[in-house]
Amino acid sequence: MAASRYWIVSLPVQTSHSSLWSRLQESISKQSFDTPLYRFNVPDLRVGTLDSLLSLSDDLLKSNTFVEGVSHKIRRQVEELERASGVETGALTVDGVPVDSYLTRFVWDDAKYPTMSPLREIVDSIHVQVAKIEDDLKVRVAEYNNVRSQLNAINRKQSGSLAVRDLSGLVKPEDIITSEHLVTLLAVVPKYSQKEWLSRYETLTQYVVPRSSKKLHEDNEYALYTVTLFAKVADNFKTSAREKGFQIRDFEYSPEAQESRNKELEKLVQDQETMRSSLLQWCYASYGEVFSSWMHFCAVRVFAESILRYGLPPSFLAAVLAPSPKSEKKVRSILEGLCGTLNSTYWKSDDDVGMAGLGGDADSHPYVSFTINIT
């Protein structure tokens, strides 16, 4: 089972990369054998000036939080859409590769992010691209939710109590009498008051047709009755009925309106399914783009922080680990032991520990470290 929480770390190289990598592998296999370990391939990026690196470091954590947040938004949207359809398609991917595999086998895309570009340019490019995807997500989700809200409103009318639901599906043409003088009203009667209704409706006003009330439907709270009377006393009847606790629902039977409502409902159902499927496919593709951008961003972070931590020329080993919670302390100890006593001119003092770790862990370490949560 793939891990959901990874560390990306870099260690200072004091002899050779291969020697340090062998020592790290050996230490992990002996002391924390259940911790997966992978190389994290950071290319030779353009260093620029120390001032530019320091300026960039101020924005890296904020930008990382943004990019990571967008990836999680898309993932949550995928999960919500899959729950709505009752279908789970499996793990998210980047160009067909599971995200955990993409992370642990990361390869820099030089065509998309030329390594000779200034680091600031690469970071800004990633931020702009992800911001555009986030804006697109907001628009698409708003459109989908609008259709879903319309459909939910109709369904509530169809499934609510008789006091609020749409009655057109419960009334047949033969239930309604409409003539020059007569009108049929629909009364919503509390279930416990049905006997009272049947004994009193004829006397609520004059000119009520005797024995004209018929029950059409019943739910957990109410019963729906018809009553026929002269149109000229309809308002009086409604007032008297309301005083007795009976609700007269406004209703006009129209086969054309009912057919129109049915067509609207069918169209909304189709629109919702079409938009759900389209949004889901877009989320799959966009998640891959955002996750790929995020990993390139992480590579820039590793590179920039390693320079600030260990100095020039760049000489560090980057790795990805996935320790279990019970192994974290042991793995931290292993990593610290491999750092030796090498310190950088730019390494922060204890008084400035808040700046150490550009988006890494709350506590500082004598090596570069930050955590990646992919779920």
Buried (B, 14 or more C-beta within 10 A) or exposed (E): EBBEBBBBBBBBBBEEBEEBBEBBEEBBEEBBEEBBBBBBEBBEBBBBEBEBBEEBBEBBBEBBEBBBEBBBBBBEBBBBBBEBEEEEEEEBBBEEBBBBBBBBEBEBEEEEBEEEBBBBEBBBBBBEBBEEBBEEBEEBBEBBEEBBEBBEEBBEBEEEEBEEBBBBEBBEEEBBEEEEEBBBBBBBBBEEBBEBBBEBBBEBBEBBBEEBBEBBBBBEEBBBBBBBBBBEBBEBBBEBBEEEEBBBBEBEBEEEEBEEBEEEBEEBBEBBEEBBEEBBEBBBEBBBBBBBBBBBBBBBBBBBBBBBBBBEEBBBBBBBBBBBEEBBEBBBEBBEEBBEEBEBEBBBEEEEEEBBBBBBBEEBBBBBBBEBEBE
